Amino acid sequence: MTTHSSKPEVSHAALDTAATPPVAGRLRIPTGSLWLTGVLLLVTAVAAGLTAFGDFLSGPPVMMGSARGTAIVLLVVTGPVAAVAMAVGASGSARAVVVWLGALAAIVYNAQMLLYGTPFNSLFLLYVAMLGLSVWSIAWLLLRADVTDAVAVRVDDWMPVRPIAIYLWVVAGVNAVIWLRAIVPAVFSADPSTVLTGTGLTTNPVYVQDLALWLPLAIVAGVWLWRRGPAGYLISGALLTMWVIESISVAVDQWLGSRADPASAVASLSMVPAFAVLAVVGLLPLIAHLKHVAP
């Protein structure tokens, strides 16, 4: 902390400097990142449009309705968010790069849902292209643009890192408990496949992704953010973005899945308002995060 001085103006200047960390030069985005994401957005629009409005899906009606809901959100929410964030990020905005990465993560998540959560169909190679391009877009942006340090140097001292970290841990913990409550009894039952009843799946890609990748990443990101580590700022903001988009996606896929088969227990209209509220709630920590990143 700055000690009291006989010259108050020096103390104020020091405080001003502490509140506004030095900002590095303009954030430069590699051309390769723009091209990769641009091609990804084109592939995603085609794949999502054909999934939502074409006749390519098979399986239980509830799952086809759910897949169409996922595709519609990819088409009208995730893709446009990624496109706008990329355009603004290309001009040097660190905030936009955080959102861009979060939208890319949402595409990774839902590309796997379409790959492993729908029976093999004529759109398979488009789904593979979505997954590959989204993963490589993230890797290229992280490795070539050095956005981790570029974002960290633009974070002010007032970001509420501990409340945001606690939010990450709570969401990760609650999700893990909900999934394990279904998985553990099934694993130790005479017929473990009962956990998949009505889905037509051989395994659940939500369980796999969340428990193996996204929930552990949220826990680690919370630890890094709590300690104000550079990676914590970037990954926590991207995850918060992804969770808002995914809440919207779940609300829509539950709605369309339930409409496709109202008798199915796999999707429920009661989950629609619940996830709509979660999307709104998730905006609060995301806004609290982004407003403390210098534009």
TITOR-481619 format. One record per residue (C-alpha): residue number from 1; residue in one letter; x, y, z. Coordinates in steps of 0.1 Angstrom, whole numbers. Example, Ala and Ser with C-alpha at 12.3 -4.5 7.8 and 13.67 -1.06 7.14 Angstrom:
2
+-----+----+-------+-------+-------+
:   i : aa :    xx :    yy :    zz :
+-----+----+-------+-------+-------+
:   1 :  A :   123 :   -45 :    78 :
:   2 :  S :   137 :   -11 :    71 :
+-----+----+-------+-------+-------+
END
This chain:
295
+-----+----+-------+-------+-------+
:   i : aa :    xx :    yy :    zz :
+-----+----+-------+-------+-------+
:   1 :  M :     0 :     0 :     0 :
:   2 :  T :    11 :    36 :    -6 :
:   3 :  T :    22 :    53 :    26 :
:   4 :  H :    12 :    89 :    36 :
:   5 :  S :    34 :   116 :    21 :
:   6 :  S :    38 :   152 :    28 :
:   7 :  K :    28 :   157 :    -8 :
:   8 :  P :    -7 :   143 :   -12 :
:   9 :  E :    -7 :   146 :   -50 :
:  10 :  V :    21 :   120 :   -51 :
:  11 :  S :     0 :    96 :   -31 :
:  12 :  H :   -30 :   101 :   -53 :
:  13 :  A :    -9 :    94 :   -84 :
:  14 :  A :     4 :    62 :   -69 :
:  15 :  L :   -31 :    51 :   -61 :
:  16 :  D :   -42 :    58 :   -96 :
:  17 :  T :   -14 :    38 :  -109 :
:  18 :  A :   -22 :     9 :   -87 :
:  19 :  A :   -59 :     9 :   -97 :
:  20 :  T :   -51 :     9 :  -134 :
:  21 :  P :   -24 :   -16 :  -142 :
:  22 :  P :     0 :    -9 :  -171 :
:  23 :  V :   -16 :   -20 :  -204 :
:  24 :  A :     5 :   -38 :  -229 :
:  25 :  G :     6 :   -28 :  -266 :
:  26 :  R :   -23 :   -34 :  -289 :
:  27 :  L :   -35 :   -70 :  -288 :
:  28 :  R :   -27 :   -85 :  -321 :
:  29 :  I :   -47 :  -115 :  -334 :
:  30 :  P :   -30 :  -138 :  -358 :
:  31 :  T :   -45 :  -140 :  -393 :
:  32 :  G :   -46 :  -178 :  -389 :
:  33 :  S :   -70 :  -175 :  -359 :
:  34 :  L :   -94 :  -154 :  -380 :
:  35 :  W :   -93 :  -178 :  -409 :
:  36 :  L :   -99 :  -208 :  -387 :
:  37 :  T :  -128 :  -193 :  -369 :
:  38 :  G :  -142 :  -180 :  -401 :
:  39 :  V :  -142 :  -214 :  -417 :
:  40 :  L :  -156 :  -229 :  -385 :
:  41 :  L :  -185 :  -205 :  -384 :
:  42 :  L :  -194 :  -214 :  -420 :
:  43 :  V :  -192 :  -251 :  -413 :
:  44 :  T :  -212 :  -246 :  -381 :
:  45 :  A :  -239 :  -226 :  -399 :
:  46 :  V :  -243 :  -253 :  -426 :
:  47 :  A :  -242 :  -283 :  -401 :
:  48 :  A :  -266 :  -266 :  -377 :
:  49 :  G :  -290 :  -255 :  -404 :
:  50 :  L :  -292 :  -289 :  -419 :
:  51 :  T :  -296 :  -306 :  -385 :
:  52 :  A :  -323 :  -282 :  -374 :
:  53 :  F :  -344 :  -280 :  -406 :
:  54 :  G :  -333 :  -310 :  -426 :
:  55 :  D :  -343 :  -347 :  -425 :
:  56 :  F :  -310 :  -363 :  -414 :
:  57 :  L :  -316 :  -373 :  -378 :
:  58 :  S :  -329 :  -406 :  -365 :
:  59 :  G :  -335 :  -422 :  -331 :
:  60 :  P :  -361 :  -415 :  -304 :
:  61 :  P :  -382 :  -385 :  -312 :
:  62 :  V :  -373 :  -368 :  -279 :
:  63 :  M :  -336 :  -370 :  -289 :
:  64 :  M :  -342 :  -357 :  -324 :
:  65 :  G :  -361 :  -327 :  -309 :
:  66 :  S :  -333 :  -321 :  -285 :
:  67 :  A :  -306 :  -322 :  -312 :
:  68 :  R :  -326 :  -297 :  -333 :
:  69 :  G :  -327 :  -274 :  -303 :
:  70 :  T :  -290 :  -277 :  -299 :
:  71 :  A :  -285 :  -269 :  -336 :
:  72 :  I :  -309 :  -239 :  -335 :
:  73 :  V :  -289 :  -223 :  -307 :
:  74 :  L :  -256 :  -230 :  -326 :
:  75 :  L :  -272 :  -212 :  -356 :
:  76 :  V :  -288 :  -182 :  -340 :
:  77 :  V :  -268 :  -177 :  -307 :
:  78 :  T :  -234 :  -193 :  -305 :
:  79 :  G :  -223 :  -186 :  -341 :
:  80 :  P :  -233 :  -150 :  -341 :
:  81 :  V :  -217 :  -144 :  -307 :
:  82 :  A :  -185 :  -159 :  -319 :
:  83 :  A :  -186 :  -139 :  -351 :
:  84 :  V :  -191 :  -106 :  -333 :
:  85 :  A :  -166 :  -113 :  -306 :
:  86 :  M :  -140 :  -123 :  -333 :
:  87 :  A :  -146 :   -91 :  -352 :
:  88 :  V :  -143 :   -69 :  -321 :
:  89 :  G :  -113 :   -90 :  -308 :
:  90 :  A :   -95 :   -85 :  -341 :
:  91 :  S :   -95 :   -48 :  -334 :
:  92 :  G :   -76 :   -54 :  -302 :
:  93 :  S :  -103 :   -59 :  -275 :
:  94 :  A :   -93 :   -82 :  -248 :
:  95 :  R :  -129 :   -85 :  -235 :
:  96 :  A :  -140 :   -97 :  -269 :
:  97 :  V :  -113 :  -123 :  -270 :
:  98 :  V :  -126 :  -137 :  -237 :
:  99 :  V :  -161 :  -140 :  -252 :
: 100 :  W :  -147 :  -154 :  -284 :
: 101 :  L :  -129 :  -182 :  -266 :
: 102 :  G :  -161 :  -190 :  -246 :
: 103 :  A :  -182 :  -192 :  -278 :
: 104 :  L :  -156 :  -215 :  -293 :
: 105 :  A :  -157 :  -237 :  -262 :
: 106 :  A :  -195 :  -239 :  -266 :
: 107 :  I :  -191 :  -251 :  -302 :
: 108 :  V :  -166 :  -277 :  -290 :
: 109 :  Y :  -191 :  -289 :  -264 :
: 110 :  N :  -221 :  -291 :  -288 :
: 111 :  A :  -201 :  -305 :  -317 :
: 112 :  Q :  -194 :  -335 :  -295 :
: 113 :  M :  -231 :  -336 :  -285 :
: 114 :  L :  -240 :  -339 :  -322 :
: 115 :  L :  -213 :  -365 :  -329 :
: 116 :  Y :  -219 :  -388 :  -299 :
: 117 :  G :  -255 :  -379 :  -290 :
: 118 :  T :  -271 :  -386 :  -324 :
: 119 :  P :  -270 :  -418 :  -345 :
: 120 :  F :  -245 :  -418 :  -373 :
: 121 :  N :  -259 :  -398 :  -403 :
: 122 :  S :  -250 :  -380 :  -435 :
: 123 :  L :  -238 :  -349 :  -416 :
: 124 :  F :  -211 :  -368 :  -397 :
: 125 :  L :  -182 :  -352 :  -415 :
: 126 :  L :  -196 :  -318 :  -409 :
: 127 :  Y :  -198 :  -325 :  -372 :
: 128 :  V :  -162 :  -338 :  -372 :
: 129 :  A :  -152 :  -306 :  -390 :
: 130 :  M :  -170 :  -285 :  -364 :
: 131 :  L :  -151 :  -303 :  -336 :
: 132 :  G :  -117 :  -302 :  -352 :
: 133 :  L :  -119 :  -266 :  -364 :
: 134 :  S :  -132 :  -254 :  -330 :
: 135 :  V :  -104 :  -272 :  -311 :
: 136 :  W :   -78 :  -258 :  -335 :
: 137 :  S :   -93 :  -223 :  -333 :
: 138 :  I :   -89 :  -223 :  -296 :
: 139 :  A :   -53 :  -238 :  -297 :
: 140 :  W :   -42 :  -213 :  -324 :
: 141 :  L :   -56 :  -184 :  -305 :
: 142 :  L :   -40 :  -194 :  -272 :
: 143 :  L :    -6 :  -204 :  -286 :
: 144 :  R :    -1 :  -178 :  -314 :
: 145 :  A :   -17 :  -147 :  -299 :
: 146 :  D :    -4 :  -151 :  -263 :
: 147 :  V :   -39 :  -139 :  -251 :
: 148 :  T :   -34 :  -152 :  -216 :
: 149 :  D :    -9 :  -125 :  -207 :
: 150 :  A :   -26 :  -100 :  -229 :
: 151 :  V :   -58 :  -103 :  -210 :
: 152 :  A :   -41 :  -105 :  -175 :
: 153 :  V :   -23 :   -73 :  -180 :
: 154 :  R :   -56 :   -55 :  -187 :
: 155 :  V :   -73 :   -67 :  -155 :
: 156 :  D :   -77 :   -41 :  -128 :
: 157 :  D :   -73 :   -46 :   -91 :
: 158 :  W :  -110 :   -45 :   -84 :
: 159 :  M :  -122 :   -76 :  -102 :
: 160 :  P :  -142 :   -97 :   -76 :
: 161 :  V :  -120 :  -127 :   -82 :
: 162 :  R :  -130 :  -146 :   -51 :
: 163 :  P :  -168 :  -144 :   -56 :
: 164 :  I :  -164 :  -154 :   -92 :
: 165 :  A :  -141 :  -183 :   -82 :
: 166 :  I :  -167 :  -195 :   -57 :
: 167 :  Y :  -194 :  -193 :   -84 :
: 168 :  L :  -173 :  -215 :  -106 :
: 169 :  W :  -168 :  -240 :   -78 :
: 170 :  V :  -205 :  -241 :   -69 :
: 171 :  V :  -216 :  -247 :  -105 :
: 172 :  A :  -190 :  -274 :  -110 :
: 173 :  G :  -198 :  -290 :   -77 :
: 174 :  V :  -236 :  -290 :   -82 :
: 175 :  N :  -233 :  -304 :  -117 :
: 176 :  A :  -209 :  -331 :  -105 :
: 177 :  V :  -233 :  -341 :   -77 :
: 178 :  I :  -263 :  -343 :  -100 :
: 179 :  W :  -245 :  -364 :  -126 :
: 180 :  L :  -230 :  -387 :  -100 :
: 181 :  R :  -263 :  -392 :   -83 :
: 182 :  A :  -275 :  -408 :  -115 :
: 183 :  I :  -243 :  -426 :  -125 :
: 184 :  V :  -232 :  -442 :   -93 :
: 185 :  P :  -264 :  -462 :   -85 :
: 186 :  A :  -265 :  -473 :  -122 :
: 187 :  V :  -229 :  -484 :  -122 :
: 188 :  F :  -235 :  -507 :   -92 :
: 189 :  S :  -269 :  -520 :  -104 :
: 190 :  A :  -275 :  -552 :  -122 :
: 191 :  D :  -282 :  -533 :  -154 :
: 192 :  P :  -261 :  -501 :  -157 :
: 193 :  S :  -277 :  -492 :  -190 :
: 194 :  T :  -309 :  -482 :  -173 :
: 195 :  V :  -294 :  -447 :  -168 :
: 196 :  L :  -298 :  -443 :  -206 :
: 197 :  T :  -334 :  -455 :  -209 :
: 198 :  G :  -353 :  -436 :  -235 :
: 199 :  T :  -323 :  -419 :  -251 :
: 200 :  G :  -312 :  -446 :  -276 :
: 201 :  L :  -276 :  -439 :  -266 :
: 202 :  T :  -248 :  -463 :  -258 :
: 203 :  T :  -233 :  -437 :  -234 :
: 204 :  N :  -241 :  -402 :  -223 :
: 205 :  P :  -218 :  -375 :  -239 :
: 206 :  V :  -228 :  -350 :  -212 :
: 207 :  Y :  -215 :  -371 :  -184 :
: 208 :  V :  -183 :  -378 :  -203 :
: 209 :  Q :  -175 :  -342 :  -212 :
: 210 :  D :  -185 :  -326 :  -179 :
: 211 :  L :  -169 :  -350 :  -156 :
: 212 :  A :  -137 :  -355 :  -176 :
: 213 :  L :  -131 :  -320 :  -190 :
: 214 :  W :  -153 :  -290 :  -182 :
: 215 :  L :  -160 :  -294 :  -145 :
: 216 :  P :  -124 :  -301 :  -136 :
: 217 :  L :  -113 :  -272 :  -157 :
: 218 :  A :  -138 :  -249 :  -139 :
: 219 :  I :  -124 :  -260 :  -105 :
: 220 :  V :   -88 :  -254 :  -116 :
: 221 :  A :   -97 :  -221 :  -132 :
: 222 :  G :  -113 :  -210 :  -100 :
: 223 :  V :   -81 :  -218 :   -81 :
: 224 :  W :   -60 :  -199 :  -106 :
: 225 :  L :   -85 :  -169 :  -105 :
: 226 :  W :   -85 :  -169 :   -66 :
: 227 :  R :   -47 :  -166 :   -68 :
: 228 :  R :   -49 :  -140 :   -95 :
: 229 :  G :   -30 :  -162 :  -119 :
: 230 :  P :   -30 :  -150 :  -156 :
: 231 :  A :   -46 :  -181 :  -169 :
: 232 :  G :   -74 :  -178 :  -143 :
: 233 :  Y :   -86 :  -145 :  -158 :
: 234 :  L :   -89 :  -159 :  -193 :
: 235 :  I :  -102 :  -194 :  -186 :
: 236 :  S :  -128 :  -183 :  -160 :
: 237 :  G :  -142 :  -156 :  -184 :
: 238 :  A :  -144 :  -181 :  -213 :
: 239 :  L :  -161 :  -207 :  -191 :
: 240 :  L :  -186 :  -181 :  -178 :
: 241 :  T :  -194 :  -172 :  -214 :
: 242 :  M :  -198 :  -209 :  -224 :
: 243 :  W :  -221 :  -216 :  -195 :
: 244 :  V :  -245 :  -187 :  -204 :
: 245 :  I :  -247 :  -200 :  -240 :
: 246 :  E :  -251 :  -236 :  -228 :
: 247 :  S :  -279 :  -227 :  -204 :
: 248 :  I :  -298 :  -212 :  -234 :
: 249 :  S :  -290 :  -243 :  -254 :
: 250 :  V :  -303 :  -267 :  -227 :
: 251 :  A :  -335 :  -246 :  -223 :
: 252 :  V :  -342 :  -248 :  -261 :
: 253 :  D :  -333 :  -285 :  -265 :
: 254 :  Q :  -355 :  -294 :  -235 :
: 255 :  W :  -384 :  -274 :  -250 :
: 256 :  L :  -381 :  -290 :  -285 :
: 257 :  G :  -373 :  -325 :  -270 :
: 258 :  S :  -404 :  -323 :  -249 :
: 259 :  R :  -426 :  -311 :  -277 :
: 260 :  A :  -414 :  -340 :  -299 :
: 261 :  D :  -423 :  -365 :  -273 :
: 262 :  P :  -443 :  -351 :  -243 :
: 263 :  A :  -445 :  -386 :  -227 :
: 264 :  S :  -407 :  -390 :  -225 :
: 265 :  A :  -389 :  -385 :  -192 :
: 266 :  V :  -357 :  -375 :  -211 :
: 267 :  A :  -368 :  -339 :  -217 :
: 268 :  S :  -392 :  -318 :  -196 :
: 269 :  L :  -408 :  -284 :  -202 :
: 270 :  S :  -403 :  -277 :  -165 :
: 271 :  M :  -366 :  -274 :  -172 :
: 272 :  V :  -370 :  -246 :  -198 :
: 273 :  P :  -377 :  -217 :  -173 :
: 274 :  A :  -351 :  -232 :  -149 :
: 275 :  F :  -323 :  -230 :  -175 :
: 276 :  A :  -336 :  -196 :  -188 :
: 277 :  V :  -331 :  -183 :  -153 :
: 278 :  L :  -297 :  -199 :  -151 :
: 279 :  A :  -287 :  -181 :  -182 :
: 280 :  V :  -297 :  -148 :  -167 :
: 281 :  V :  -280 :  -156 :  -134 :
: 282 :  G :  -248 :  -166 :  -153 :
: 283 :  L :  -247 :  -132 :  -169 :
: 284 :  L :  -240 :  -115 :  -136 :
: 285 :  P :  -206 :  -130 :  -129 :
: 286 :  L :  -197 :  -127 :  -166 :
: 287 :  I :  -205 :   -90 :  -166 :
: 288 :  A :  -186 :   -86 :  -133 :
: 289 :  H :  -156 :  -103 :  -149 :
: 290 :  L :  -156 :   -84 :  -182 :
: 291 :  K :  -161 :   -49 :  -168 :
: 292 :  H :  -128 :   -52 :  -150 :
: 293 :  V :  -109 :   -61 :  -182 :
: 294 :  A :   -96 :   -29 :  -198 :
: 295 :  P :  -110 :   -26 :  -234 :
+-----+----+-------+-------+-------+
END
